[in-house]
Amino acid sequence: MLSKKFPNPTSTDTQDDFLQQLYQRRGGIKLGLGRVADAFPVIFEKRIPVYHVAGTNGKGTAVYSLDHILRSNGLKTGRFVSPHLLKYNERISVDGIDISDAEVREIYEYLEKKISDFDELSFFEVTFLLAWKYFEISGCDRAVFEVGLGGRLDATNVIEGSKTDIITSIGLDHTHILGDTLEKIALEKLGIVKNGDKVLIGGSADQAFDRWMSEVALSKGAKSVDDDSLNLDIAFPLSCMSPEQKKNVRLAVKAALLSEEKGLKIPDFSAMRLPARFEFIEPDIVVDVAHNPPAIESLAKTVEERLGKVVVLYGAMKDKDVTKVLDIIGKISDSIFAINLEADNDRGAKVADILERAGALVKGKIKYAETDEKTIEEALFSARKNGKKLLVTGSFHTIEKFMNYRKNQ
């Protein structure tokens, strides 16, 4: 077992270089449990009760809500999310405090020595294993894990023992990987269900589909299957949350009530931060990581109700339905400023890609400058000149690029 005390980094530059090397260890998306399934038992030493969160949209809200609920009830809680916004360390935290650079490095080196085929593991697999070991070392009472992609073949699905599973929503996203129908995608998400698990399913408008999902979960050995229909008296700032966010907060509360069973208190949610989920980072700037049509549709409804017309800064990944997303954004904005995304493995869309895929009705609203920095400046100027809010959306990478630009000003 590693020590619980980690040395301070001797050089910030050295630590930054190391984390950069770790982040570059991407290797693309590698679905499949062979490598990580072999590695996990090698480093596993302590069973921790787990909340496992999958879904097309709303995973982040559910994860942060569960973390808030459990910590508010005095439980030392590990939180694992993906991707991060600004720093790798955001992916792994205990009691709301992100893992330090020194801790990342020491556990990474430990894993490297313990796992014989360590070099074959993907970036996400290494990060998951690192998180689990950190939660063990920190003495966590509970751990909340967000699925990276899908569920059935996600690295987090090597966790053994009964868990509490939350399926927030099912929508068409990553169809080239997860399948091109809601049923196929649902089967991938429900792949996290193990024998003895308690399962919470976020209800949809299709009750027959929801019943089918419940039947699938039970067929996989789920101990119980519930939905989000419980009417709960929750104190949180309704004006700052969309209906979808409120739904996922309630889903998290019910999951905790079912799993903890005794003495759990529902906390006040007014102090809970949901990073880049309809988050005002300045009075006139709101950021949201919505990146697929269902999420953008929900975001647009919230914007229309609370902000009216906005100026939008938009960037996207190539594999998203850019045409449909822009059609939705076009209903809440007459000025859409497009930027390039330089994501891993050339997955980011360029402005030229966005223009090419824009529908006829929205293409005339798209604006851009000779550089992304200039485009960001013009978007801010346009919003403030016209007394409107600036909405930054389209991808985690869009938010990251915008916030890094603002930080460096």
Secondary structure, DSSP 4 states (H G I P E B T S, - for coil): ---S--PPPS-HHHHHHHHHHHHT---S----SHHHHHHHHHH------EEEEE-SS-HHHHHHHHHHHHHHTT--EEEE-SS-SS-GGGGEEETTEEPPHHHHHHHHHHHHHH-TTGGGS-HHHHHHHHHHHHHHHHT-SEEEEE-SSSSTTSGGGG--S--EEEE----S-SHHHH-SSHHHHHHHHGGG--TT-EEEE---S-HHHHHHHHHHHHHTT-SEEEES-------S-GGGS-HHHHHHHHHHHHHHHHHH-SS--PPP-TT---TTSSEEEETTEEEE---SHHHHHHHHHHHHHHT-S-EEEE--BTTS-HHHHHHHHTTT-SEEEE-----GGG-BPPHHHHHHHS-HHHHTTEE--SSHHHHHHHHHHHHHHTT--EEEES-HHHHHHHHHHHHT-
